[in-house]
Amino acid sequence: MTPSALASIDIGSTYTKGALFALEAGAFRLLSRAETPTTADNLAVGFGRVREKLGPGGRGPEDFPVYLSSSARGGLKIAALGLTADLTLSIARMAAYSAGGKIVRTYSYELAADEIAGLEALQPDIILFTGGTDGGNSAVVLRNAELLGRSSTAAFILYAGNAKVRDRVLALLDGKAAAATDNVMPEVGTIQIEPAREVIRKIFLKRIVDGKGLSTVVRETGRDPWPTPLAVFELVRRIGASQPGWSDFGLVDMGGATTDFYSHTEAFTGGDSVLLRGLHEPLLKRTVEGDLGLRVSAAALWESERAYLTSRLAAAGRSIEDFDAYIHRVSAQPESRPEGGAERAYDEMMAAACVRAAALRHAGTLSRVYTPQGGFHVQRGKDLRRITRLIGTGGYLSRTENAAILLEACAPGQADADSQPLLPVSPAAYADEGYLFPLLANLAGDYPDAAARTAVGGLRVLKG
Amino acid sequence: MNPQNIVLGVIGADCHSVGNKILDAYFSEAGFHVTNLGVMVSQEEFIDAAVETDAAAILVSSLYGHGEIDCEGLRAKCIERGLDRILLYVGGNLVVGKTPYEEVEKKFLDMGFNRVFRPQVDLAEVVKMLKADIAAASRP
């Protein structure tokens, strides 16, 4: 039986947000919303407050079922280990991101003594350990297994490398929390990240639910929490698969600390004179940029995107010193809101810089190559040119009125005639009005079509 | 290294794909596990693939006459990346013009290739050589 009302609650690192929906005619209607600061010591307290505000008196699943996600404790921290940077490590990164993780460090080749020490100090939730094709490299893989086995790391070690030495790797990891799954790259260039994603999700539940009151929440709701970005990833997949006109779209989720870029579009469509080099990237891809954000990462953004921001400041006739002071202030006080025209302009420039850089890093490139057989184009990475719609979400982009910020994703990266970034060309721009995506995403598991329809139906069109 | 695993590809800005497919089919038929990188392959891509697959040999094709520039430094890069025992084969129209084959062969042997082939070769012979070379290289 379909319940008359459903709640969705997202326990974020700063705020616990929730919404109560009614399911009507294949879509969700918003009944009420609530938000409270996350209670980091005991997540169940903030969760209980939000649930109480959503439907007073609603205690158990008999009143309304509650779906939940969590990115508390800074999300799911993953250290990715591969053999070569462009092959297994690159695919390990894709797997970690598409499982909703946050990559805290990457390693390639044999782990050095200082890298082991760094890994021990870093304390990630998961070490995603890859390397070698099936039947390929085993020497480096086994050596790394030995080093990890002897280390003091308490992280869960997920082995997804050369399957032929899986048993020996697990034996070397004896005594550690460890598991093995299918190789992320069974053959050179073949990407197989779904099995690793599924295991990462299960590890997340086991490790995140323990402690901080989340186990109480799970007991009361009878449901497991999802990592917030994984829930959004699945919602993006459902929108692309089920909503007419939405087969090629992008989603930019910009926050205080990171900017996430999701694309749902075929990575390579070929053509007679276009050759793909490097990996054939997946239809659905997520990248996370830890140095692009409006508050916690403001100083990192100013550092990474200084050239762009400097030219924007000059064009607007604003002083670099004042901007620099603003960056210092918002980094130190992440909760601060802009006051006055100058500060609003700063936030707008920073948001545009985040969107632009996240898009450029997510997108592939097309280079012109001259050969004795004539001119060819070589594509590397993912082609985003077919994207027809672009959505902005997160606190800032869900409220903006300005399409130009989101359309920075289409700005040319450089003036190199022989190499161009494969960015969206002229997509329609939308805002996730009400910042509902993370909450609808929690419902996408059980109600995929309704969640996708509601997410798309609730968008606000941004005029260019 | 894994004696079955070999890496194959056409180096540089060279788009000749027919011979590459024939080589892939022939060596696979002969019992090798072929990682075929196709056309327009860079040195780095050959090496990355050889590292991941623990390959015994890299087979480089070049048909468009720029083989010398494209292949220069491949051996040194292999050594730098830990592939200190890998076999390097090269074949095709390796240089432009009518340079005698012996000169071409010497040039590529000096560059660190183990075997250098003319445009026309008996692939059965190549397979025999490759198996013998791999067996020799595998001995401690």
Chai-1 contact restraints between the chains, C-beta under 6 A:
chainA,res_idxA,chainB,res_idxB,connection_type,confidence,min_distance_angstrom,max_distance_angstrom,comment,restraint_id
A,L83,B,E52,contact,1.0,0.0,6.0,A-B,restraint_1
A,T84,B,D48,contact,1.0,0.0,6.0,A-B,restraint_2
A,T84,B,V51,contact,1.0,0.0,6.0,A-B,restraint_3
A,T84,B,E52,contact,1.0,0.0,6.0,A-B,restraint_4
A,D86,B,D48,contact,1.0,0.0,6.0,A-B,restraint_5
A,L87,B,D48,contact,1.0,0.0,6.0,A-B,restraint_6
A,L87,B,E52,contact,1.0,0.0,6.0,A-B,restraint_7
A,G132,B,E52,contact,1.0,0.0,6.0,A-B,restraint_8
A,T133,B,E52,contact,1.0,0.0,6.0,A-B,restraint_9
A,T133,B,T53,contact,1.0,0.0,6.0,A-B,restraint_10
A,G136,B,E52,contact,1.0,0.0,6.0,A-B,restraint_11
A,G136,B,T53,contact,1.0,0.0,6.0,A-B,restraint_12
A,G136,B,D54,contact,1.0,0.0,6.0,A-B,restraint_13
A,N137,B,E52,contact,1.0,0.0,6.0,A-B,restraint_14
A,N137,B,D54,contact,1.0,0.0,6.0,A-B,restraint_15
A,V188,B,T35,contact,1.0,0.0,6.0,A-B,restraint_16
A,V188,B,A49,contact,1.0,0.0,6.0,A-B,restraint_17
A,V188,B,E52,contact,1.0,0.0,6.0,A-B,restraint_18
A,L275,B,M40,contact,1.0,0.0,6.0,A-B,restraint_19
A,V369,B,A13,contact,1.0,0.0,6.0,A-B,restraint_20
A,T371,B,A13,contact,1.0,0.0,6.0,A-B,restraint_21
A,T371,B,C15,contact,1.0,0.0,6.0,A-B,restraint_22
A,P372,B,Y64,contact,1.0,0.0,6.0,A-B,restraint_23
A,Q373,B,C15,contact,1.0,0.0,6.0,A-B,restraint_24
